[in-house]
């Protein structure tokens, strides 16, 4: 290749690189802006002021991705989350799940840890020994340790009644818990650090 | 009517100026007099802090800001117990009291011909209760009419008139009916399924039901599955046939047979689309005297604080109200999957009464007269459940829609306010309204499970 052609090729490659970088910068800005929308309910510092809203920062990324996909396709219902998930592309969902998964679980004040209810041994089978979640026999289990107790109580009830049905195993498991059990389990999980 | 898009400076600037300037409207002495100043244009927009009994507003299609003139915010309300000393506020001459408490999930309110009140406790129980009171509404007693009706919502007596034989209930996936005679406070027989294939799942689960005055037609309202059908796939293969069987403005995939008002025969046969493109007709009412169907409708999210207006409208047979491709006339929404619909641009009906965006009108009832001032007879009263998609909260109130010669004027007036404690916390979320046998107004609150009563006493 002669010098002129080489120069043109380099220019072309430089322009292409600039274009790719620029579009990636624009796209990242959009995702960053969308993540600000998440913060309005899930907390700027990762701690929601409304305790019925779950902590998502530092949650298992694959679990977050599945929930956003499920909200998007109607397998999990919530008026707010469905509208938001619907507005996200597949790439954005993957990026948001990764970003929140990579972040650190928020600092929480230590509280007195109640005695572990016997039923939580079953939780550990999938949610792992320290209840921080991860790979399990039935998919990626979310972190439970330190999750908002009000959200956990609502979630256990939702699985038990079938109002939430986007898990193959959680329904029957939660049905087997008495209302008293549900509360003590939620309080125990929420107190874990 | 061609709607015009407003351009120029974001209305947010003007909106804050107005909010800082505080109450502009002069509230005239007695309710409903014509010397009522109406907030219009940018000053028609506001938030819970600019609400007050008697404030009259009128939003027109020319007042719409551009999409995302303000960023999209998620601002979920937290329901708290009634703060000490807090009372709902209403217009002069009216008094509002907590009528019955302890009704978790209180939603749809309807009155049987004999005056008994039926109330759906939609979630989580799916129960229907009756409230029977003395002639002066004293001493209300609650009894369980039916249980286990998942997402029980619309309630309608059939045949219309003084001697119904059935009470119909719109619920998850179906419309059922219970045998009923005047005076029944509990079911005398099991529910019979009349419509078994109502769309289910997705964002909008309320299924209101009403009958035409001649008893020949049952109306059922079904809200959309999604916000704006962004994930909707390509058009059905034989699109002309689809439009023929479903209505030209109907959407497909998860949205099939949704975002509309449907008609059936009372036995559930003969399903047809009455009107399409109605995103979520949560409250369905038939106007007494005219038989015109009205929808209290929730429009879409994630376009900014002040877009698009929710609305209350008369429903014209065969009309298309825009969803998902358009809103408030031919304002284009580019988000729906499967592309634009220029073929529908000139076919979008503009709704009658535009209400502040994100207010969430859920229920509507017409005032038959008998207690409220004469100038309020025939007006519609609407319950606004309240916003999540707005930086400054709005809704959480009952509004009056003045009617003149049987048609809405396009204005709406704050009637009962005061449920917002601060921008995060509320202690009431109105859902539905009904006029009781003495002409007073009852409304439900599914936040704290209360039915309130608004009575008028001429001074």
Interface residues (C-beta under 8 A of the other chain):
Chain A: X33 X37 X38 X40 X41 X49 X50 X52 X53 X72 X73 X74 X77 X79 X80 X82 X83 X84 X86 X87 X157 X161 X163
Chain B: X71 X72 X73 X74 X75 X76 X78 X124 X201 X202 X203 X204 X205 X225 X226 X227 X228 X230 X231 X254 X301 X302 X335 X388 X389 X424
